[in-house]
C-alpha cells in the first residue's frame, strides 16, 4: 500500500475515533505510524465530563472498579453511599482507611457517623478489604477526588 492510501486510511480511522468519542463517549485513541507510536493518556468519563487521570488515579480507577463499583457509585447511592467527596465527609484519613479495611471494628468503636450511615443503608455492612494497602486506598481516594471535581 502506498503512503497516500495509508494516510487516507489513518485519517478516516481518526475521524471515526473522534466522532465516536464525542457522540458515544468512547475512548480517545492515538493513531500514529508504528515508528512514532506514543501512549495516549488515560481518559475517564464522569457524567458528561472528560477527566485526564494521573498514574495514581488510573490505579485507583482500576481498584475502584475491581473492589468498590459493585456496591458504590461515585454520584448516587447504590447498596452503599455515593463516594463523591467522601474525604470531605470523613476528614480523618486514618479513620477512613480503618473503615475501608475493617468496618466492623469501626462500628464496634461506636463511631456515630458510620453507625448512622449503616442504618441509612438498611443495616447493610460493607465488605472489609484488609488486603488493600495504604497506597491502594490512597489511589482509590485520588481517583474519587479527581472524578468528584467534575
C-alpha positions, 0 to 999 in steps of 0.5 A: 500500500502506498503512503497516500492510501495509508494516510487516507486510511489513518485519517478516516480511522481518526475521524471515526475515533473522534466522532465516536468519542464525542457522540458515544463517549468512547475512548480517545485513541492515538493513531500514529505510524508504528515508528512514532507510536506514543501512549495516549493518556488515560481518559475517564468519563464522569457524567458528561465530563472528560477527566485526564487521570494521573498514574495514581488515579488510573490505579485507583480507577482500576481498584475502584472498579475491581473492589468498590463499583459493585456496591458504590457509585461515585454520584448516587447511592447504590447498596452503599453511599455515593463516594463523591467527596467522601474525604470531605465527609470523613476528614480523618484519613486514618479513620477512613482507611480503618473503615475501608479495611475493617468496618466492623471494628469501626462500628464496634468503636461506636463511631456515630457517623458510620453507625448512622450511615449503616442504618441509612443503608438498611443495616447493610455492612460493607465488605472489609478489604484488609488486603488493600494497602495504604497506597491502594486506598490512597489511589482509590481516594485520588481517583474519587477526588479527581472524578468528584471535581467534575 
